[in-house]
Amino acid sequence: MKVDLLTMNLVLLVQLVVQAAGWFVLQRGVRDMPGVRNIVLGSAAAALGAILHAVREFSPSFLIICAANLMVVTAYATVLVGMMQLVGRPTLRWLARLMVGTTIILWPAMLLLAPENTTIRIVALTAFIGLLATASGINLIWASNVRPSLRWTLVAVNLAHGGTSLLRAFHAQFLRPSDASWQLEPEQILWVLSTILYAGLHFIALVGLVGSRLLNELTRRNEALANEVEARRQLQVQLSAALDKEGELRREQRLFIDMVGHDFRTPVAVIDRAAEMLENLLPQAGQAVLQRLETIRGAGRRLRRLMDTFLANEQLEGGLSAGRREPVLLKPLLEELCRDVGASNAGRLSLTVAPADEALAALGDPDWIATICGNLIDNALKYSSPDQPVKLSLARRDGQVLVGIADHGIGIPADDLAQLGERFFRGANAAKARGTGLGLHAVRRLLEAQNGELRLRSDPGKGTYAEISLPAA
């Protein structure tokens, strides 16, 4: 079978088109890799240049000849820049721009001045290709971050093609007879064959280079991931140790608070009992003495309620869920609170209970319910004038037991209602009254732990209505 120039050009055309399509497909998986975009564009330019060279055989017009040669030089220049970006070497953009710019100027000039002289165009094209390929090969020698086998393969392929191209340009210009229309088909066939071989080897080497970069990137990411996993494991160990330490401190804190609570309650109870005995032993004592004894007992009761509130907060912070769950008769509990709290507020507290509701019981912890109601009653007395009554009510609705506490005190500003119940928060108009901001916080938390709820309605300057709801027993 005879191999002619047209057949070789068709083989080169098919090869370049297939390679360009392969690069377009490959780019979808390596979009962020530097240089690949330029290699894809260069491959597309090479395929277009081969197509234009094939069209030139049938329609050798001025524009097609200029465009075909421009595409070939642009292809080599663009691939050169992309390859240097890929291996991390200087991109030689200045050389690529020089070759492309010279091609844009030189080819129209050659076609206008010597349209029949194909030799000069062959010399120029092969010289430009030789310069670009040789520059690529020399620059790749110092690409130390590329595997040696790939690096030296690319060096050899580019230097061989560059040297062959420069030799062909020299041969065409100086060693052939001076013939403006010189063209020898066997030498042309050898040139196209060498180009086919170069294009194939170069494509394989570049794909291998991209694969090597991907493997290196994957290895780097795996190492980074392994380092991150180890760092997270170390953090987890440290966090576990810190949590164990915190748990130990929390247990010690709870034990300390329980001890302090017990030790505080004992002297407070002793003081209350002593004051009560003095009241019984001095029945004929003057009113001033009896008032002072009641003041002592009232201060003891306030201290006990404050301790109960504080201890309840600490229990909830420690993770206790709902305390005890048992039926709690509310009327006796409220009557005891009225006697206890109202002893120093004679005549101010009143409890209203319908006959049908006297046996109402809530499901919850009796100590917590007493702390809740005691805090709300204490607030109602504290934030209203000594001559203003505080009314308590007890009712049942929709499976809930409702305890209402109404006063005619200073009320709560509307802007403060949403924040009331936050730890240590006090209303803007409560600065003159004693308090810590823990009472309502404890009330809300204790109610939440028992599936209860606190609702507040207030009219500043006129009073507040507090209503708690608890599940009915």
Disulfide bonds with the S-S distance in Angstrom:
none
